[in-house]
Amino acid sequence: SGVRDGSPRMTPENSHDTEHERGAAGLSAFLCDRLPEVEDIQISGLRRNIGGLSRENWPFDVEWTERDVRVRHALIMRRDPVGSVLETDREIEFRVLKALEAASVPAPRARWIDATGMWLERPFVIMDRYEGVNDHLVLEGGISQLDQPSRLALARRYCETLAQIHTTDWESLGLGEVLKSPGLYGAAAALEEWERYLEHQALEPQPELTEVLCWLRRNLPTAQATVLVHGDFKPGNTLLREGNIEVLLDWETAHLGDPMEDIGWVTNPLRRREHLIPGLWEREDLLAYYSECSGFSVDEDSVHFWNVLANLKLAAIYLTGVRSFCEGRSDRVWTDSRALPGLLFQMIGH
């Protein structure tokens, strides 16, 4: 942590760890710069969580004196890693979260951003930290072990939250100044973006994925509306308290597009265990309730298109991990997923 005279007092966990010391010093200097009106900033508990494939997560607590009152905040810093499985823009994520503070969507509060990496070598965003359980398979039972009625209620709540995002008035929030609107051609815009992304990340030709891209081009749907799309909606990106959604995390892929894009993501066959409850909350139940909550109709051909594109995205993310490892930017060994092309070929009828 730091004080106004510029002499930082470090109190990180594992203070012998050079990375923690550098992080605490840089974080202290950053907060002193952002909070000139407060005194005696002290950081404690800084540590790096092991979770998170696309960003480094550093929870910490901070105290300062403001108008003779000592205040304390639980925060988390999300920093770009050296090598990630997904390349996104921290500035856009920050501006989306700031805009959503005026909405009823359960998004985390973003505090500050270093978009250039000047303070800690790489860009980062600091957000409020929330209490809760991160349970990827909560609807299946997961670590929460909720009873069946509670799991069904939570499944409906996830559906309501997704509808809430899609019916958010993004124009009145000023998100049109942050995100580019594709109009009713969200599918074409998304396909173009991910085709470019795939070309950039692949280290060698991907003929199977090229064939899938051709199928996608031939089957582009037209959207019924332009909405705010989360881009990675799933239980694993929420924190739960007492069986309810406390906060929805990971807005780094948020954009404007077709509401069926998120629907295609959550009904992807590979994510069945995350989003459905066998015999109780099946795909048709999810789609019907989403339509009831959002007012949007669900077109099966459109959803199928987005199911296919969802798995193409996953293939591209795998290839990003391979590239990061091969270029020495990540120590995690990645291989391209051989199962995905086979699944994609089944989905497009090859």
N, C-alpha and C positions, 0 to 999 in steps of 0.2 A: 504494500500500500504506500501512499505517499502523503506528504505534507506540503504546505504552500511554499516553504523555503526551497523546494526542489530536492530535498534530501529524502529519498524514499525509504520507508521502513518495510522490509519484506517479511511477510508472515505466511507464505504458502505452505500447504501440506507438502511433505517431502522436500523441505527447503534445500536439501543437499542436491537435489536434481537440477541440473543446469537449465533444462528446458523450462521447468517450473519457475526458476528464478528469473530467467529472461522474460517469461510470460507475465509474471507479476510486476516486474519493473516496467515493461512496455504498457501493460494495462493500467498501471497506476498513473503513468505519464499521460496516457490518453484521457483518463477520467479527469485528471487535473485540468487538462486543456478544455474539456467539454463542460466542466462545472466550475467556472471561475468564481462563482458566488458562494461556494461552500468551503468549509475548512476541514482539515485533518481527515483526509480520505484514508481509510484502512481496508485492505482486502484480506480476506481469510478464506481458507478452504478451497483454494484454487486447485483443481485437479482435472485430468482429462478422462472422460468416460470412454470405455472401450467400444460402445455402440456407435452406429452411424457410419455408413459406407461412403457417403458423398461429402460429408463435412466433419471436421473435428468439433466435438462438443466439450466445452470447458465450463462446468458449473462453478460458481463462487458466490460468496457473500461480501457485501460492501457496506461500510458505515461511513457517515460523514456528519459534520455539524452544520446545520442550516438555521440561521436566526436563533442561535443559542440552544437549539434542540438537536439531540442526537437521533439520527434516523438510520434504519437498517433495511437493506433490500436483498432479496434472493434473486440472483441473475444467472444467466448462462451466455457464454460467448460461443458463437458458431463461426469457426474459421475455415477458410478454404484450405484443404490439404495440399501437399506437394503434387500428389496424383490422385484423381478422383474417378469414380465410375460415371459421373455425370457433371458436365460443365454448364454452369448457369451463372447468371449475373446477380451479384449481391445487392447492387443498387436497386434493381428492379424489385427484388424480393422485399427489401426494406420499404420502398415506397408503397408497395401493395399492402403490407402490414400496417403502415401508418394510415392509409386510407380506410382500412377495415376497422380502425378504432371507432369510427362513426357508425358502424353497422352492428347488427346483432349476432354476426357469425362468431363462433368461439375460437377466434384466432389469437395467438399470443401477442402481447404488447411489445413492440420493438422500441428500444430506447435510443441507441446510437449506432452509427456505422462508420467504419473506415473502409471506403470503397477502393482505396489505392494500395493498401498494404504498407503504408508508411510507418505505422506504429508497431506492428507485429509481423513484419515480413510478408504477410499475405492478407487479403481482405477478410474482414469479419463483421458480424452483426452482433450486438448485445441485446438480449431480450429479457423480459421477466421470466423467472423460473417458476414452474408450477408443480405442485405435489400431485402424485397419482401413480397408478400402475400402468406400465406399458405392456400390453398383453396382445400379441399378434393373433392368437387363436382363441380369443375370449369367447366367441360364439360357439366354438367347439367344446369349450370347457376351460382350456388354457390353464394358466396359473391362478386365475381368479376363482375358478370352480363355482360359477354362479349356477343357481338352479334353473330349470328349463323356462319357467315364466320370466325370470329376470333376463335370461339370454334373448328371449323373443322380444321383450320390451326394448332391450339395447339394440337389437337388429333394426327395429322400427325407428329408434332414435337416430341411428346412423343414416337411415334413409331420409328422415326428416332434415337432418343436418345437410345432406347433399342437396336436397331440394331448396333449403335455405340459402345455400351458396349460389345456386343457379338462379334464384329469384331476387338476389340482391341487386339493387339499382346501381350498377357499376358506373353509369354515366353521372349520376348525381354525386357519387363519391369522388369523381375526378379521375377514375381509373383509365378513362380514354386518353388522358395525357401521359399515362405511364405505359399502357399496353396498347399494341396495335390491334385494331379490330379487323377481322377478316370478312366482316359482313356475314352473309349466309354461306360463305365458302370456307368454313373452318376446316373441313376435311382436306381440301386442296392445300390450304396453308400448312396444316400439320404434316401432311405427306411430304411437301416440299422441304420443310424444316428437317424432318427426320431422315430424308434421303440425303440431304447435305451433311447432316451429322454423321450418318453411316459412312459416307464417302471419306469424310475426314478421319474417322477413327479406325477404319478397317486397315490392317497392315497388308492384306492380300485380297484378291478378288473373292467375292461372296456370291457365286452364281445362284445358289438356292434363294438367297434373300433378294437378288435382282429379279427373279421370277415372281416372288411375292410382291415386290414393288410394282411390277407390271399389272398384276391382278388388282392391286389397290387403285392404280390409275384408271382401270376400266370400270371400277365400281364405286366411284366417288359419290357420296350422298350430298344432298343439299340440306342445310340446317333449317330448322323451323324458327330458330331465334339465335341471337348472339348473347352469350352469358359469360359470367366469370367461371372458369374451369379451374378446379384445384390441381389436377394433373397427376396426383398420386394418393387418391383417397382410399384409405384402408384402416382397419383397427390398429395396425402397427404404427400408424402415425397419429394416434391419439393417446392421451393420458386419461385414465378412468379413476373416479373417486366414488366409492359406494355404488358401483355398477352404473354410473352415469358418466357422460363425456365431460371432462373438465376443460380440455383444450384440444384443438386440432392443430397438429404441427406440420412442418415441412412444406412450406408454401413456395419453395424455390422454383417449381415448374408451373406456377399459376399463370394463366393467360386468358385471353378472350377467345371463345370458340363455340363449338357445337355442344349443347348439354349432353348429347349422346356419347361424347368422348369419355366423360367420367363414368357413364353407365357401361360403356364397353370395357372400361378398365376394371370395374368391380364385378362384372359378370364374366370376365375372362375365365375359361375353364381351369387354368392353373391357380386361380385364386378362390376356388370353390370353398376350401376349408376356412378361409378368412371371412367370407361374406355370407355364407348360407348355413342353415341348420337342417340337416337331412330330415325329411318328413314333416317339418314344422315351418321352415322359412326357405322355400325353394326359389329358384330363379323367377318363376312367374309371380310369386308373392312379392318379391322385391320390386319387380317392374311395375306391377299394378299399384303398389303402395306409393312408389316414387311418382307415378303419374298422378295419383290422387293428391299428393302433397304439393307437387310443383305446378300442376296444370299443363304440363307438356305431354304430348302423346309419345308413345314408344313405338318406333318403327323397327321391326325385326331385322330387315335388310341393313338398315343404318347401324344398328347395334352390332350386327355381325361384322360389318366393315371395321368398326372400332375395336372389336375383339381381336381381329387379325392385326390391326395396327398396334394394339397393345403388346402383342408378342413380338412384333418387329422391333418395337422400342426396347423390350427386354433383351433381344439379341444384340442391339446396338450398345446397350449398357454393358453387357458382357464383353463386347469387343473393346469398349473403352477401358475396362479393367485390364484386358490383355495388353493394350497399348501402353498404359501407365506402367505396368510391370516391366515390359520389354524395354521401355525407355528409362528405367531406373527411378521412376517417380513414385513407385509404390513397392513395398516389400511383401504385399499379399499376392500369392500366385493365383492368377486367373487363367481359365481356359475358355474358349468359346463353347457355348452350349450346343452340343450335337443334338439334343432332344428337341430344341426349338424349331429348326427347319422341318423336321418330321411332323411335328404338330401343326406347323403352319401349312404344310402341303395338304394335310388332312382337312384343314379348315377351308382351303380354297378349292378342294375337290381334285387334287392331283394324286 
